[in-house]
Amino acid sequence: MTQRVVVWGPGNVGLAAIRGVARNPALDLVGVIAHNPDKAGVDPGTLAGIEPLGLRVTLDAEVLHTLLPDALVYAVNSDFRPQESIAECCAALEAGINVVAVGLYGLMHPPSADPKLRKRFDEACRRGGSSFFASGIDPGFAMDLLPVVLSGVCQEIREIRIREIFNYAHYDQPQAVKTLVGMGMAMDQTPPMLHPAALEGVWGGVLRELGETLDAPVESIQTRVEKHALEETVTNAMGTFAKGSLGAFRFEVQALVRGQVRFVVEHITRICDTTAPQWPNPNGQGCHQILISGHPEIVLTFEAEDSRGNHAGGGNAAAAGRIVNAIPRVCAAAPGLLTSRDLPLIPGVGLIPG
């Protein structure tokens, strides 16, 4: 039996989700909700660059409660409208609709979430008999899946490091790049993304989950940030970024176990390939890496590209693939807030052409 699915938010990740749902034989796309009037009435297949799907994108969010699908793929950018996103997801859950989402990072490890937020989602799931699963890449499967798999071939582990190297010139959200990530800000300003509370709130919970999975409970979280000023003015698809303004940063979120740093999330983030040459930059567009110090020493480099060779597009597709392919397992799970540990392995069943 196929699961009926609605996608809400046909943006960077949402368009990839539309393609993923359309190509998954276990799923049936029955609706797409947008906020952008320019997308109203357009066939979602056309938006997503695939064959027409015989549907029309709507701006009416109430269609979700008319259709009552088995699952909602919530791909709206919640960074700029967190309270609205929380309300929309909880309304769906109360209506008995299972929700898979990118964003809402604090819920990736419910025990680390704000107690009021967790209670609100718990109650919505209980009332609707529904489940909620949030994931992505980092935070997401690069933190709670790949390191766990690799740990299973080790004899000793001293540190697990999850590294993201990314060039935001390829990220199709100029507002987020400038106001949230902070590219182009004055060097004495702190972008919202780099506040210690934000770093722990987004990444700390998933590090705690990793520790729980490996029976190495995390005692505390600490952060550190380095910034790098642009050597020259840069203009790209995201805008113009002045010489001397923030052009790159490197941060670590470190999880301590018995007084030692054992799990680390490290991000090296640029607005162009040529800035901050002293930091790793293996291929120009970025990658994800899992580095395990121990025996054996392990380095896994993960790269994703879309059909145009764009790493940002490939990353969006991978993030969407994680939550879309999880839908059958999420629908079958007991009601409540789910983490990757609550779900069985999620393979790409049915995705290989016959």
Beta strands, then each sheet from edge to edge (+ up, - down):
strand 1: 3-8
strand 2: 27-33
strand 3: 71-74
strand 4: 98-101
strand 5: 131-134
strand 6: 156-167
strand 7: 220-229
strand 8: 234-236
strand 9: 239-241
strand 10: 246-257
strand 11: 260-270
strand 12: 286-295
strand 13: 298-302
strand 14: 336-338
sheet 1: 2+ 1+ 3+ 4+ 5+ 14+
sheet 2: 7+ 10- 11+ 6+ 12- 13+
sheet 3: 8+ 9-
end
